[in-house]
């Protein structure tokens, strides 16, 4: 279990700049270039309404 937690921490550290970015930074700092190419095809096909739900996540979502 500890190894899995360490993997998650390493992943979050690696993509911290992307995770902390504001939407405008995506374009001005070219943050999309930091996203692995294999993720891009998945993200492009990801339903827009689900993305909005993720980005608008609040604790109330857990109780729906």
RAWO-V806834 format. One record per residue. N is the residue number from 1. RES is the residue in three letters. OMEGA is omega in whole degrees, -180 to 180 (NA if undefined). D_FIRST is the distance of its C-alpha to the first C-alpha in whole Angstrom. Layout:
BEGIN
N/RES/OMEGA/D_FIRST, N/RES/OMEGA/D_FIRST
END
This chain:
BEGIN
1/UNK/-180/0, 2/UNK/179/4, 3/UNK/178/5, 4/UNK/178/5, 5/UNK/177/6, 6/UNK/178/9, 7/UNK/179/10, 8/UNK/179/11, 9/UNK/178/13, 10/UNK/178/14, 11/UNK/-180/16, 12/UNK/177/17, 13/UNK/-178/19, 14/UNK/-177/20, 15/UNK/-178/22, 16/UNK/-178/22, 17/UNK/178/26, 18/UNK/-178/26, 19/UNK/-177/24, 20/UNK/-173/26, 21/UNK/170/29, 22/UNK/-176/32, 23/UNK/-180/34, 24/UNK/179/37, 25/UNK/180/35, 26/UNK/-178/34, 27/UNK/-175/37, 28/UNK/-179/38, 29/UNK/180/36, 30/UNK/-178/35, 31/UNK/178/31, 32/UNK/178/31, 33/UNK/178/32, 34/UNK/-179/28, 35/UNK/180/27, 36/UNK/-177/26, 37/UNK/-178/29, 38/UNK/176/27, 39/UNK/-172/26, 40/UNK/-180/29, 41/UNK/177/31, 42/UNK/-178/28, 43/UNK/180/29, 44/UNK/-179/32, 45/UNK/-177/32, 46/UNK/-179/30, 47/UNK/-177/32, 48/UNK/-177/34, 49/UNK/177/33, 50/UNK/177/30, 51/UNK/178/29, 52/UNK/178/31, 53/UNK/179/29, 54/UNK/-178/26, 55/UNK/-179/28, 56/UNK/-176/30, 57/UNK/174/26, 58/UNK/179/27, 59/UNK/180/26, 60/UNK/-180/28, 61/UNK/-179/27, 62/UNK/-175/24, 63/UNK/178/27, 64/UNK/NA/29
END
